[in-house]
Structures are given as structure tokens and as C-alpha cells.
Amino acid sequence: MLKLYGHADSINVRKVLWACDEVGQDYVREDWGGAYRSTHEQAFRALNPVGLVPVIEDGGKVLRESNTIVRYLAAKHRRTDLLPDDPAARATVELWMDWQATEFNNAWRGAFMGLVRKHPDYADPDVIRASQREWAAMMEVLESQLRRTGTFAAGPGFTVADIPIGLSVNRWFMTPMERPALPAVMTCSASARRSARTGETAGRDGRVRGASTADARCTPDLR
Ligand SMILES: N[C@@H](CCC(=O)N[C@@H](CS)C(=O)NCC(=O)O)C(=O)O
């Protein structure tokens, strides 16, 4: 059984929960990080010297980095619809995941930490405003891409790229701030939310999705 280390309030842990659901991977999860067991504990550092969640242990293999874990799960379950074999198609999926992990993720940190988590290190209104501007610019990039593809980040079908990007978009809508109108993002996420609620996009193997995973996909990500 795959073991997932990390608390479910973490966006990066939620990526793994969502991916497990997509591929029908059973797992057990332990709360680490955040308000739970400290990732400074030696037991955790032995698994991940970087000290961040999520970490998984699967068949004796230990892996860290949420996007890597998401790709691992798709590959392990031979879900070439989620992560294509064709090098060019695969690279397109990966480039959107890399963009999420680097540019997109870094843009929203100041606004999210300041406005939602109320973290004292991000209390400066100038830092928050600068982050909001960068975040909006990244959302414009996504808006243009979604206009081109119709619905999903890397093309016409759902792929693993939509997991990190979908969760980041969730934060955009849930953060209390002014937002420019982004019609394609709005339409795509509305239909994704509807699908997630009725279980249309996941559980293709007929598996009933657990409440924890539905939570990972649908609830306001504001803790
Ligand atoms: N690049 C890493 C980032 C992981 C990360 O930043 N994790 C945060 C939670 S979202 C963390 O472990 N923070 C320390 C803690 O929660 O104690 C990944 O994608 O897995």
C-alpha cells in the first residue's frame, strides 16, 4: 500500500491525493508538516532531507516533489491519457507542470500568504500588491492557453498538468482580492468544479471516490 506523508491542507499534498484518485491508487496518509508532526523530526528528514511534504513510500521506493509524484503515479498505472508516451506530447504536459512549479507558484506566494494565511512575513501591502500583479499576469498566460485548447492546460484532454494548475486556479478564486475577468479560466474551472462534484472526471474505473479526495479537489483551499 502506498503511504503518503503530508497534511491535506497543503496544496502539494492535494496534488498527490487528486492523482491517486485519478489513477485508482489506494493509499494511507499520515499528517506531517504544518500544524501536525514537524518535518524537522529526524524520522521525516530520513525520508526527505529537504523537509517538505508530500513524500510517498511505494514498494520500498521513497519519492518527494509533488509534480514528480503525480507523474510517477500516472506512469505506474500506465495512464498515457494523463501522461503521454509520445515525447512531444509528454513534454507539453511537463512544461505546464514546470511552469506551475516555478513561475505560477512563485507569483501567488506573497498574496496568498498575506491575505489568506495572514503570515507576518507577508504583511507588507506592497509585497501583497506586487504578488497580485504577478499572479494576474500568470493567469493571463493561462487564459490565453485555455482559449487555444478549449478546456485543459496542455491540450483538448485532461492530463496530469491540470492537477497542479487546477489547484492553483482554485487558490486564485478563493483568495479574497480583486480579480480581472478571465472568461476562459472561469468557464473551464466552473465545468471542472461541476464535474468534480458529480464524479465525472475521476474514477474512470468506476471506483467510488473518497471524501478526502473530493475535498482535495473542491473545497476552498484557505487553511
Ligand atoms: N517543491 C515541493 C514543495 C513542497 C512544499 O513547499 N511543501 C510545503 C507545504 S505546501 C511544506 O512542506 N511546508 C512545510 C510544512 O508544511 O511544515 C513540492 O512540490 O513537493
The ligand as a Gaussian input file, in Angstrom:
#p B3LYP/6-31G(d) Opt

LIG

0 1
 N        8.577000      21.617000      -4.444000
 C        7.902000      20.949000      -3.359000
 C        7.313000      21.987000      -2.428000
 C        6.678000      21.322000      -1.218000
 C        6.237000      22.352000      -0.180000
 O        6.508000      23.559000      -0.292000
 N        5.573000      21.839000       0.834000
 C        5.116000      22.679000       1.939000
 C        3.607000      22.516000       2.130000
 S        2.687000      23.046000       0.715000
 C        5.780000      22.230000       3.218000
 O        6.165000      21.085000       3.370000
 N        5.943000      23.162000       4.164000
 C        6.457000      22.829000       5.465000
 C        5.386000      22.331000       6.379000
 O        4.195000      22.228000       5.957000
 O        5.703000      22.029000       7.521000
 C        6.801000      20.038000      -3.932000
 O        6.202000      20.404000      -4.942000
 O        6.567000      18.964000      -3.371000

